[in-house]
Amino acid sequence: MKNIINIISISIVLFFVSCNNKNQDKIIGTWKGVKSENNTIDSFFIKSQILIDTIGKNNDDATNLKLYGIKNMDSLRKHLQLQHDSALLAEKNKIKNTQFIFKKDRTIELFFSGYNLTGKWNFDDEGSLILEVVKTSGDADLWRMKVITLNENELKLQFRKTNDTSIVTFNHASE
């Protein structure tokens, strides 16, 4: 009976090791950011658009002047829309300018808008991706990301920071 338990235990360990090895082979290469999902950020842009669309519409000129310091709400809405669209575009470009390069020697190069970082990568026993990223100060940060999808074309990672969660989708870049 003891031998059966040992065989089952070894089989389970080998199964998890082989799954991690498959993920390690799949992740090698260059991954470019294509999309980010973050409820906090997405909600901000939705609420901002609602405000822009409705601000001052049910008031007369005197009330708008008193509340907002301006009578011409159409000009204010146009100005706010330009700011909103600019901020939304910057957010989308931030993701599109993100690139992770995973190397066989378990080193990684990370490119964010204006930042180039290096580090080491690995998978933990639960299949999460662990990055040890060297900051510009020389100190290192540990990043733990849940791998939602990893195949030859797509890498989808879930980042958690305090009470905020982001899911970032990457496409495998042809090299």
LOZA-144147 format. One record per residue: x, y, z of N, C-alpha, C, CB in turn; residue number from 1. Coordinates in steps of 0.1 Angstrom, whole numbers. Glycine has a CB too. Layout:
BEGIN
   n.xx   n.yy   n.zz  ca.xx  ca.yy  ca.zz   c.xx   c.yy   c.zz  cb.xx  cb.yy  cb.zz  pos
      X      Y      Z      X      Y      Z      X      Y      Z      X      Y      Z  NUM
...
! end
This chain:
BEGIN
   n.xx   n.yy   n.zz  ca.xx  ca.yy  ca.zz   c.xx   c.yy   c.zz  cb.xx  cb.yy  cb.zz  pos
      8    -12      0      0      0      0      9     13      0     -9      0     12    1
     19     12      8     28     23      8     35     26     -5     39     21     19    2
     38     16    -13     44     17    -26     34     24    -35     49      4    -31    3
     21     21    -34     11     27    -43     10     42    -40     -2     20    -41    4
     10     45    -28     10     59    -24     22     67    -29      8     61     -9    5
     33     61    -28     46     67    -33     45     69    -48     58     59    -30    6
     40     59    -55     39     59    -70     29     70    -74     34     46    -76    7
     18     71    -67      8     82    -70     14     95    -67     -5     80    -62    8
     21     97    -56     27    110    -53     37    114    -64     34    109    -39    9
     46    105    -68     56    108    -78     49    111    -91     65     96    -80   10
     38    104    -94     31    107   -107     25    121   -107     20     96   -109   11
     20    125    -96     14    138    -95     25    149    -96      7    140    -81   12
     36    147    -90     47    156    -91     52    157   -106     59    152    -82   13
     54    146   -112     58    145   -126     48    152   -135     60    131   -130   14
     35    150   -132     25    157   -140     27    172   -139     11    153   -135   15
     28    177   -127     29    192   -126     42    197   -132     29    196   -111   16
     53    190   -130     66    194   -136     65    194   -152     77    184   -132   17
     58    184   -157     57    184   -172     48    195   -177     51    170   -177   18
     37    198   -169     29    210   -173     37    223   -173     17    211   -163   19
     45    225   -162     53    237   -161     63    237   -173     60    237   -148   20
     69    226   -176     79    225   -187     72    229   -201     85    212   -189   21
     60    225   -203     53    229   -215     50    244   -215     39    221   -216   22
     47    250   -204     45    264   -203     58    271   -205     39    268   -189   23
     69    266   -200     82    272   -201     86    273   -216     92    265   -193   24
     83    262   -223     86    262   -238     77    272   -245     84    248   -243   25
     64    272   -242     54    281   -249     57    296   -247     40    278   -244   26
     62    299   -235     64    314   -232     76    320   -238     64    316   -217   27
     86    312   -243     98    317   -249     95    326   -261    108    306   -252   28
    100    338   -262     98    346   -273     94    360   -269     88    340   -283   29
     89    368   -279     85    382   -277     70    382   -277     91    391   -288   30
     65    389   -267     50    391   -265     47    406   -264     45    384   -252   31
     38    410   -273     34    424   -274     20    426   -268     34    429   -288   32
     18    436   -260      5    439   -253     -5    444   -264      7    450   -243   33
    -17    439   -262    -28    443   -272    -40    448   -265    -31    431   -280   34
    -42    444   -252    -54    448   -245    -53    447   -230    -66    439   -250   35
    -59    456   -223    -59    456   -209    -73    457   -204    -50    467   -203   36
    -77    450   -194    -90    450   -187    -87    454   -173    -98    437   -189   37
    -93    465   -168    -92    469   -154   -105    476   -151    -79    478   -152   38
   -112    470   -142   -125    476   -138   -124    490   -133   -132    468   -128   39
   -114    494   -125   -113    507   -120   -110    517   -131   -101    508   -110   40
   -101    514   -140    -98    523   -151   -110    524   -161    -85    519   -158   41
   -115    512   -164   -127    512   -174   -138    520   -168   -131    497   -177   42
   -141    518   -156   -152    525   -149   -150    540   -149   -154    520   -135   43
   -138    545   -147   -134    559   -147   -138    565   -161   -119    561   -144   44
   -134    558   -172   -136    563   -185   -151    563   -189   -128    555   -196   45
   -158    553   -184   -173    553   -187   -180    564   -179   -179    539   -182   46
   -177    566   -167   -183    576   -159   -179    590   -164   -179    575   -144   47
   -167    592   -168   -162    605   -174   -170    608   -186   -147    605   -177   48
   -172    598   -195   -180    600   -207   -194    604   -204   -179    588   -216   49
   -200    598   -194   -214    601   -190   -215    616   -186   -219    592   -179   50
   -205    620   -177   -204    634   -173   -203    643   -184   -193    636   -163   51
   -194    640   -194   -192    649   -205   -205    650   -213   -181    644   -214   52
   -212    639   -215   -224    639   -223   -236    647   -217   -228    625   -226   53
   -236    648   -204   -247    654   -197   -245    667   -189   -252    644   -187   54
   -232    671   -187   -230    682   -179   -237    695   -185   -214    685   -178   55
   -244    701   -176   -251    714   -179   -262    713   -189   -241    723   -184   56
   -266    702   -193   -277    701   -203   -291    704   -198   -277    687   -209   57
   -293    703   -185   -307    705   -180   -308    719   -172   -311    694   -170   58
   -297    727   -174   -297    740   -167   -298    751   -177   -284    741   -159   59
   -302    762   -172   -302    774   -180   -288    781   -179   -314    785   -176   60
   -286    791   -187   -273    798   -187   -269    803   -173   -273    809   -197   61
   -278    809   -166   -275    815   -153   -270    804   -143   -287    822   -147   62
   -277    793   -143   -274    782   -134   -260    776   -138   -284    770   -135   63
   -258    774   -151   -244    769   -155   -233    779   -151   -244    766   -170   64
   -236    792   -153   -226    801   -149   -223    801   -134   -231    816   -153   65
   -233    799   -126   -232    798   -112   -224    785   -108   -245    799   -105   66
   -228    774   -114   -222    761   -110   -208    759   -116   -232    750   -115   67
   -207    762   -129   -195    759   -136   -186    770   -140   -198    750   -148   68
   -191    782   -138   -183    794   -142   -183    797   -157   -170    793   -137   69
   -193    791   -164   -193    792   -179   -208    790   -183   -184    782   -186   70
   -212    798   -193   -225    797   -199   -225    788   -211   -231    811   -203   71
   -214    788   -219   -214    780   -231   -209    766   -228   -204    787   -241   72
   -219    757   -225   -215    744   -221   -211    735   -232   -228    737   -214   73
   -215    739   -244   -210    731   -256   -195    732   -257   -217    736   -269   74
   -190    744   -255   -175    746   -256   -168    738   -245   -171    761   -255   75
   -174    738   -233   -168    730   -222   -169    715   -225   -176    733   -209   76
   -180    710   -230   -181    696   -233   -171    692   -244   -195    693   -238   77
   -169    701   -254   -159    698   -264   -145    697   -258   -160    709   -275   78
   -142    707   -250   -128    707   -243   -127    694   -234   -127    720   -234   79
   -137    691   -227   -136    679   -218   -135    666   -227   -148    678   -209   80
   -142    666   -238   -141    654   -247   -127    652   -252   -151    655   -258   81
   -121    663   -256   -107    663   -261    -97    657   -251   -102    676   -266   82
    -99    662   -238    -91    657   -227    -93    642   -225    -93    665   -214   83
   -106    638   -224   -110    624   -222   -104    615   -233   -125    623   -222   84
   -106    619   -246   -101    611   -257    -85    610   -256   -105    617   -270   85
    -79    620   -253    -64    620   -252    -60    611   -241    -59    634   -249   86
    -66    611   -229    -63    602   -218    -66    588   -222    -70    606   -205   87
    -77    585   -228    -80    572   -232    -70    566   -243    -94    571   -238   88
    -66    574   -252    -56    570   -262    -43    567   -255    -54    581   -272   89
    -39    576   -245    -26    573   -238    -27    560   -231    -24    585   -228   90
    -38    557   -225    -40    544   -218    -39    532   -227    -54    544   -211   91
    -45    533   -239    -44    522   -249    -30    521   -254    -54    525   -260   92
    -23    532   -257    -10    532   -262      0    526   -252     -5    546   -266   93
     -3    528   -239      6    523   -228      6    508   -230      1    527   -214   94
     -5    502   -232     -5    487   -234      1    483   -247    -20    482   -233   95
     -2    490   -258      4    486   -271     19    488   -271     -3    494   -282   96
     24    496   -262     39    498   -262     46    490   -251     42    513   -259   97
     38    480   -246     44    470   -236     48    458   -244     33    467   -225   98
     60    453   -240     66    441   -247     74    434   -236     74    445   -259   99
     72    420   -236     79    411   -227     87    402   -236     70    403   -217  100
    100    401   -234    108    391   -241    113    381   -231    120    398   -249  101
    108    369   -233    112    357   -224    123    349   -231    100    348   -221  102
    134    347   -224    145    340   -230    147    326   -224    158    348   -229  103
    153    317   -231    155    304   -227    163    303   -214    162    295   -237  104
    172    312   -212    180    312   -200    173    318   -188    193    320   -202  105
    160    319   -189    151    324   -178    153    339   -175    152    316   -166  106
    159    346   -184    159    361   -182    148    367   -190    174    367   -186  107
    145    379   -187    134    386   -194    138    401   -196    121    385   -186  108
    133    406   -207    134    420   -209    120    426   -210    143    424   -223  109
    118    437   -203    104    443   -203    105    457   -208     98    442   -189  110
     96    460   -217     96    474   -223     82    479   -220     99    473   -238  111
     82    490   -213     69    497   -210     71    511   -216     66    498   -195  112
     61    519   -217     63    532   -223     74    540   -217     49    540   -222  113
     86    540   -223     97    547   -218    106    540   -208     92    560   -212  114
    102    528   -204    110    521   -194    115    508   -200    102    519   -181  115
    127    505   -197    133    492   -201    138    485   -189    144    494   -212  116
    133    474   -185    137    467   -173    142    453   -177    126    466   -163  117
    149    447   -168    154    433   -170    151    425   -157    169    432   -174  118
    152    412   -159    150    404   -147    150    389   -150    136    407   -141  119
    145    381   -141    144    367   -143    130    362   -142    153    359   -132  120
    126    351   -149    113    346   -148    113    331   -145    106    348   -162  121
    101    327   -139     99    313   -136     85    311   -134    108    308   -124  122
     80    298   -133     67    294   -129     68    288   -116     60    285   -140  123
     58    291   -107     58    285    -94     50    272    -95     51    294    -83  124
     49    265    -83     42    252    -83     27    253    -87     43    245    -70  125
     21    264    -86      7    266    -89      5    270   -104      1    276    -80  126
     16    272   -111     16    276   -125     15    291   -127      3    270   -131  127
     17    299   -116     17    314   -118     31    318   -123     14    321   -104  128
     31    329   -130     44    334   -135     50    343   -125     41    342   -149  129
     62    341   -122     70    349   -112     81    356   -119     75    340   -100  130
     81    370   -118     91    378   -124     99    385   -113     85    388   -134  131
    112    384   -113    121    391   -104    127    402   -113    132    382    -98  132
    121    414   -111    124    426   -120    133    435   -113    111    433   -124  133
    144    438   -120    154    447   -114    150    462   -118    169    444   -120  134
    148    470   -107    144    484   -109    156    492   -113    137    489    -96  135
    154    504   -117    165    513   -121    174    516   -109    159    526   -127  136
    168    515    -97    177    518    -85    186    506    -82    167    520    -73  137
    184    494    -89    192    483    -86    185    473    -77    205    487    -80  138
    175    477    -70    167    468    -62    158    459    -71    158    476    -52  139
    153    448    -65    145    439    -73    131    438    -67    151    425    -75  140
    121    437    -76    107    435    -71    103    421    -76     98    446    -77  141
     95    414    -68     89    402    -73     74    405    -77     89    391    -61  142
     72    401    -89     58    402    -95     53    388    -97     58    409   -109  143
     41    386    -92     34    373    -93     21    375   -101     31    366    -79  144
     20    368   -112      9    369   -121      2    356   -124     13    376   -135  145
    -11    356   -123    -18    343   -127    -18    342   -142    -32    344   -121  146
    -15    331   -147    -16    328   -161    -30    323   -165     -5    318   -166  147
    -37    331   -172    -51    328   -176    -50    320   -189    -59    340   -177  148
    -42    324   -198    -41    317   -211    -26    318   -215    -50    324   -222  149
    -22    307   -220     -8    306   -226     -9    295   -237      3    303   -215  150
     -8    300   -249     -7    291   -261      3    297   -271    -21    288   -267  151
      4    292   -282     14    297   -292     11    311   -297     15    288   -304  152
     -1    316   -295     -5    329   -300     -8    339   -290    -16    328   -310  153
    -13    335   -278    -18    344   -268    -13    341   -254    -33    344   -268  154
    -10    352   -247     -6    351   -233    -15    361   -226      9    354   -231  155
    -23    356   -216    -32    365   -209    -28    363   -194    -47    361   -211  156
    -24    375   -188    -19    375   -174    -28    384   -165     -5    380   -173  157
    -30    379   -153    -38    387   -143    -28    392   -133    -49    378   -137  158
    -28    406   -132    -19    413   -123    -28    417   -111    -12    425   -129  159
    -23    416    -99    -31    421    -87    -21    431    -80    -36    410    -78  160
    -27    443    -77    -19    453    -70    -29    458    -59    -13    464    -79  161
    -26    456    -47    -35    460    -36    -49    455    -39    -35    476    -34  162
    -59    464    -41    -73    460    -43    -76    461    -58    -82    468    -35  163
    -67    462    -67    -69    465    -81    -64    453    -89    -62    478    -85  164
    -72    449    -99    -68    438   -107    -68    442   -122    -77    426   -105  165
    -58    438   -129    -58    440   -144    -55    427   -150    -46    450   -147  166
    -62    425   -162    -59    414   -171    -53    420   -184    -72    405   -173  167
    -41    416   -187    -34    421   -199    -33    409   -209    -21    427   -195  168
    -37    412   -221    -35    402   -232    -24    406   -241    -49    401   -240  169
    -15    396   -243     -4    398   -252     -5    388   -264     10    395   -244  170
      0    392   -275      1    384   -287     15    380   -289     -5    390   -300  171
     18    368   -294     31    364   -297     36    371   -309     32    348   -298  172
     47    377   -309     52    384   -320     61    375   -329     61    396   -316  173
     59    377   -342     67    369   -351     81    375   -351     61    368   -365  174
     91    366   -350    105    371   -349    113    369   -361    112    364   -337  175
! end
